[in-house]
């Protein structure tokens, strides 16, 4: 369970760094720090799992691309739109797997079982767990779409 919390905290570090540093120190230090934390997430993930997840690479690549463009154009809105763009990409990606009958959360169940403490094994191996992951995957698509829309609207403000 500790590793799941670590992963969540690490995943939020780039955006939190930007949100905290940008108003106080400006665009350049905030984006550079956020990109540094993207690197930290990549290293942690690779050291833990021995490979980099494709969704992690897409999100990190978008942060790098939009961060670089924001620095060149001196416009933080591009970087702020990263969660919206990630939401669009992820909704498309997750929807594809949902439509073909192979929900993404079912595909990553084996990875989650590696992270989960032993006492959760009976839950993860329960007969209804795949159904729950299928439904959760579907719900995640709608939540990401709503999140992307809200963050995009906020970035325009």
C-alpha atoms as one frame of an Amber mdcrd trajectory, in Angstrom:
protein
   0.000   0.000   0.000   2.927   2.328   0.713   4.132   1.978  -2.888   0.721
   2.970  -4.245   0.796   6.120  -2.109   4.373   6.814  -3.262   3.290   6.460
  -6.882   0.362   8.821  -6.368   2.536  11.446  -4.678   5.236  11.121  -7.341
   2.684  11.426 -10.148   1.376  14.674  -8.665   4.791  16.253  -7.994   5.351
  17.812 -11.448   2.005  19.593 -11.474   2.174  20.561  -7.791   5.655  21.995
  -8.312   4.385  24.114 -11.183   1.276  25.310  -9.331   3.281  26.270  -6.239
   6.313  27.812  -7.940   4.821  29.649 -10.930   3.038  32.464  -9.053   6.050
  33.095  -6.816   9.096  32.516  -9.053   7.734  32.738 -12.570   7.274  30.480
 -15.536  10.811  29.257 -16.221  11.747  27.946 -12.726   8.293  26.391 -12.320
   8.439  24.472 -15.604  12.053  23.385 -15.130  11.236  22.070 -11.644   8.130
  20.299 -12.932  10.173  18.650 -15.696  12.782  17.600 -13.128  10.041  15.819
 -11.185   8.865  14.116 -14.387  12.378  12.670 -14.559  12.147  11.569 -10.920
   8.881   9.737 -11.670  10.469   8.025 -14.687  13.493   6.881 -12.658  11.348
   5.617  -9.760   9.053   3.707 -12.114  11.953   2.151 -14.011  13.768   1.150
 -10.836  10.580  -0.379  -9.414   9.254  -2.189 -12.514  12.237  -2.467 -14.873
  10.374  -0.763 -17.710   8.480   2.430 -18.478   4.711   2.341 -18.922   3.407
   3.732 -22.231   0.918   6.038 -20.528   3.710   7.399 -18.349   5.808   8.053
 -21.453   2.932   9.836 -23.213   2.183  12.044 -20.216   5.862  12.812 -19.611
   6.390  13.524 -23.303   3.465  15.928 -23.331   4.803  17.700 -20.265   8.192
  18.031 -21.924   6.719  19.244 -25.228   4.236  21.691 -23.706   6.738  22.846
 -21.095   9.289  23.568 -23.816   6.722  25.388 -25.952   5.565  27.396 -22.933
   9.140  28.491 -22.262   9.838  29.398 -25.894   6.545  31.273 -26.322   6.559
  32.624 -22.741   2.950  31.525 -22.316   2.047  29.304 -19.359  -1.351  28.384
 -20.819   0.207  25.700 -23.013   1.671  23.967 -19.972  -1.577  24.435 -18.066
  -3.447  22.671 -20.881  -1.354  19.536 -20.390  -3.957  17.847 -18.125  -6.655
  18.559 -20.719  -4.561  17.115 -23.530  -3.662  14.101 -21.385  -7.358  13.636
 -20.594  -8.239  13.691 -24.305  -5.473  11.186 -25.122  -6.370   8.931 -22.182
 -10.103   9.050 -22.866  -9.387   8.038 -26.464  -6.954   5.311 -25.369  -9.223
   3.927 -22.636 -12.295   4.102 -24.875 -10.533   2.084 -27.572  -9.777  -0.745
 -25.133 -13.250  -0.517 -23.635 -14.848  -0.835 -27.085 -12.746  -3.830 -28.130
 -13.628  -5.588 -24.857 -10.238  -5.375 -23.151 -10.640  -2.606 -20.519  -7.348
  -1.001 -19.576  -7.741  -1.569 -15.848  -8.090  -5.291 -16.475  -4.852  -5.164
 -18.485  -2.917  -3.593 -15.608  -4.362  -5.827 -12.905  -1.188  -7.936 -12.802
   0.893  -4.829 -12.081  -1.477  -3.746  -9.323  -1.282  -7.225  -7.802   2.502
  -6.785  -7.540   2.025  -3.520  -5.637  -0.778  -4.683  -3.379  -0.084  -6.094
   0.073  -0.703  -9.824   0.532  -3.896  -9.253   2.518  -5.541  -7.778  -0.605
  -4.822 -10.868  -2.742  -8.216 -12.490  -2.002 -10.001  -9.329  -3.161  -7.902
  -9.041  -6.325  -8.556 -12.710  -7.135 -12.302 -12.592  -6.405 -14.630 -13.764
  -9.180 -16.351 -10.377  -9.468 -13.140  -8.332  -9.502 -12.815  -8.282 -13.335
 -16.418  -7.031 -13.576 -15.645  -4.288 -11.034 -12.518  -3.266 -12.972 -14.526
  -3.179 -16.193 -17.108  -0.872 -14.631 -14.410   1.249 -12.998 -12.639   1.566
 -16.344 -15.847   2.833 -17.914 -16.413   5.300 -15.079 -12.812   6.472 -15.370
 -13.416   7.431 -19.002 -16.288   9.733 -18.030 -14.401  11.201 -15.047 -11.316
  11.949 -17.155 -13.463  13.610 -19.818 -15.084  15.836 -17.180 -11.745  16.579
 -15.531 -10.175  17.511 -18.853 -13.035  19.855 -19.669 -12.876  21.577 -16.266
  -9.088  21.981 -16.308  -9.220  23.336 -19.862 -11.830  25.859 -18.828  -9.745
  26.870 -15.793  -6.586  27.224 -17.933  -8.386  29.788 -20.074  -9.117  31.974
 -17.049
